[in-house]
Structure formats: C-alpha cells, structure tokens
Amino acid sequence: MSNPPSGRLAEFIGLAREACVDALTESADDEPVEELADAIVYGVLAVLGGTWVYVPKTDAIDRQARDRAICRDYDGTPEGRIRLSRRWNLSETHVYRILAKGRKASPP
C-alpha cells in the first residue's frame, strides 16, 4: 500500500505543521485568529521563501488513506471485497486492484 507523502511534500507538510505548532504555542489565549493565521503564514514563508514548492491537491492523499483503510479492513473473503466496494462506492475490480497493490507493497 502507498506510504504517506514523502520527499518535498512531506518536508513541506512537516514545516507547515511546525509553523502552526510554533504559532499556537507562542500565542496568548485571547490572540485573534487573524493574528494566528498571519503568524502561521509568516512561519511557512520564512522557511520556504524563495523556493518553488508544488502543493498537490488533497485527492492523492485522500486516495492513499482510502486504500490503506481498504487493505486494513479486508477480511480475506470475496464477501469482504463486495462489502468494501459498496462502502467506498468502487467496483469490485477496483477494490481487488487496491488489495493486490497493497499486498505487493507489503509482502508477508
């Protein structure tokens, strides 16, 4: 199964998260939300300013999470594939492909 984001995307997510944690940790409880947002954006810009960063849509990350959930919840039966295909609104063939890809990525 696919791993969480890696490379530059993982670095960007980590830096953005770190900037958020720093801004929220340093803020007073009564600090307006707009000021917190400014501090977060400034923190990200301070780290990434001047670099080109591609920020993908969340679709790929959502699909990876869905695929991990399908692999995790599969009980090994044909009925399980049917149940998962209905739960995730996917064809049984697509669920089978996801499971095969997951098995290939993490052999026993």
Contacts in CASP RR format, 6 or more apart in sequence:
PFRMAT RR
TARGET T0000
AUTHOR 0000-0000-0000
METHOD contacts of the structure
MODEL  1
MSNPPSGRLAEFIGLAREACVDALTESADDEPVEELADAIVYGVLAVLGG
TWVYVPKTDAIDRQARDRAICRDYDGTPEGRIRLSRRWNLSETHVYRILA
KGRKASPP
1 64 0 8 1.000
1 67 0 8 1.000
1 68 0 8 1.000
1 71 0 8 1.000
1 101 0 8 1.000
1 102 0 8 1.000
1 105 0 8 1.000
1 106 0 8 1.000
2 64 0 8 1.000
2 67 0 8 1.000
2 68 0 8 1.000
2 101 0 8 1.000
2 105 0 8 1.000
3 64 0 8 1.000
4 10 0 8 1.000
4 64 0 8 1.000
5 13 0 8 1.000
5 61 0 8 1.000
8 53 0 8 1.000
8 54 0 8 1.000
9 54 0 8 1.000
9 55 0 8 1.000
9 56 0 8 1.000
12 48 0 8 1.000
12 53 0 8 1.000
12 55 0 8 1.000
15 44 0 8 1.000
15 47 0 8 1.000
15 48 0 8 1.000
16 40 0 8 1.000
16 44 0 8 1.000
19 39 0 8 1.000
19 40 0 8 1.000
19 42 0 8 1.000
19 43 0 8 1.000
19 44 0 8 1.000
19 46 0 8 1.000
19 47 0 8 1.000
20 40 0 8 1.000
22 39 0 8 1.000
22 43 0 8 1.000
23 36 0 8 1.000
23 39 0 8 1.000
23 40 0 8 1.000
23 43 0 8 1.000
24 36 0 8 1.000
26 39 0 8 1.000
27 35 0 8 1.000
27 36 0 8 1.000
27 39 0 8 1.000
66 88 0 8 1.000
67 98 0 8 1.000
67 101 0 8 1.000
67 102 0 8 1.000
70 84 0 8 1.000
70 88 0 8 1.000
70 95 0 8 1.000
70 98 0 8 1.000
70 99 0 8 1.000
71 98 0 8 1.000
71 99 0 8 1.000
71 102 0 8 1.000
71 103 0 8 1.000
73 84 0 8 1.000
74 80 0 8 1.000
74 81 0 8 1.000
74 84 0 8 1.000
74 99 0 8 1.000
81 92 0 8 1.000
81 95 0 8 1.000
81 96 0 8 1.000
81 99 0 8 1.000
82 92 0 8 1.000
84 90 0 8 1.000
84 95 0 8 1.000
85 91 0 8 1.000
85 92 0 8 1.000
85 94 0 8 1.000
85 95 0 8 1.000
88 95 0 8 1.000
90 98 0 8 1.000
END
